Amino acid sequence: MAAIRRVEELSTDPNHVGYYKLEEAHKQDLYGMWEAGKENGIGIGRELGIGIGREQGIKDGQIMQQKEMINNMLAKNFDMETISEIVNMPVPEIKKLQKLKK
C-alpha cells in the first residue's frame, strides 16, 4: 500500500512528472527505430529471396533447355561424342539422360 501511495505521489509531483514523459518518449523513439529496422530487414530479406529464386529459375531453365537439346539430337541419331562436344557434357551423363527418357 505504501508503494502505491509513493507512486501516486511521484506521478503528481511536478519535479518527477517530466522524467516519466522523457522516459516514455525515449521508449517510443526506440520502438520506432526497432520497427523501421524490422521493416528494412524484411525488405532486404524479400529482395534476397527474389534474387535467389531468379538465379535458381535461370539455372533450372538452362538445364531444361540443355536436356531438350540433347533429346532432340538423340532423336536425330547424333552420336554420343558429337552431342558431348556440343553441350559440353560427358558421355556417361548423356547416357543417363537417355535412359531416363525411355
Backbone hydrogen bonds, N-H to C=O, Kabsch-Sander energy under -0.5 kcal/mol:
donor,donor_aa,acceptor,acceptor_aa,energy
5,R,1,M,-2.2
6,R,2,A,-2.2
7,V,3,A,-2.4
8,E,4,I,-2.5
9,E,5,R,-2.5
10,L,6,R,-2.6
11,S,7,V,-2.6
12,T,8,E,-1.0
12,T,9,E,-0.6
13,D,9,E,-1.1
16,H,13,D,-2.0
17,V,13,D,-1.8
18,G,14,P,-0.6
20,Y,16,H,-1.4
21,K,17,V,-2.0
22,L,18,G,-2.6
23,E,19,Y,-2.7
24,E,20,Y,-2.8
25,A,21,K,-2.5
26,H,22,L,-2.2
27,K,23,E,-2.3
28,Q,24,E,-2.3
29,D,25,A,-2.3
30,L,26,H,-2.5
31,Y,27,K,-2.6
32,G,28,Q,-2.6
33,M,29,D,-2.4
34,W,30,L,-2.5
35,E,31,Y,-2.8
36,A,32,G,-2.4
37,G,33,M,-2.6
38,K,34,W,-2.7
39,E,35,E,-2.7
40,N,36,A,-2.4
41,G,37,G,-2.6
42,I,38,K,-2.4
43,G,39,E,-2.3
44,I,40,N,-2.5
45,G,41,G,-2.6
46,R,42,I,-2.5
47,E,43,G,-2.4
48,L,44,I,-2.6
49,G,45,G,-2.5
50,I,46,R,-2.5
51,G,47,E,-2.3
52,I,48,L,-2.7
53,G,49,G,-2.5
54,R,50,I,-2.6
55,E,51,G,-2.5
56,Q,52,I,-2.5
57,G,53,G,-2.4
58,I,54,R,-2.3
59,K,55,E,-2.4
60,D,56,Q,-2.8
61,G,57,G,-2.4
62,Q,58,I,-2.3
63,I,59,K,-2.3
64,M,60,D,-2.5
65,Q,61,G,-2.3
66,Q,62,Q,-2.4
67,K,63,I,-2.6
68,E,64,M,-2.4
69,M,65,Q,-2.3
70,I,66,Q,-2.5
71,N,67,K,-2.7
72,N,68,E,-2.3
73,M,69,M,-2.4
74,L,70,I,-2.7
75,A,71,N,-2.3
76,K,72,N,-1.2
77,N,74,L,-1.7
78,F,73,M,-2.7
83,I,79,D,-2.1
84,S,80,M,-2.7
85,E,81,E,-2.1
86,I,82,T,-2.5
87,V,83,I,-2.7
88,N,84,S,-1.1
89,M,84,S,-1.3
93,E,90,P,-0.7
94,I,90,P,-1.7
95,K,91,V,-2.5
96,K,92,P,-1.9
97,L,93,E,-2.1
98,Q,94,I,-2.2
99,K,95,K,-2.3
100,L,96,K,-2.2
101,K,97,L,-1.8
102,K,98,Q,-1.1
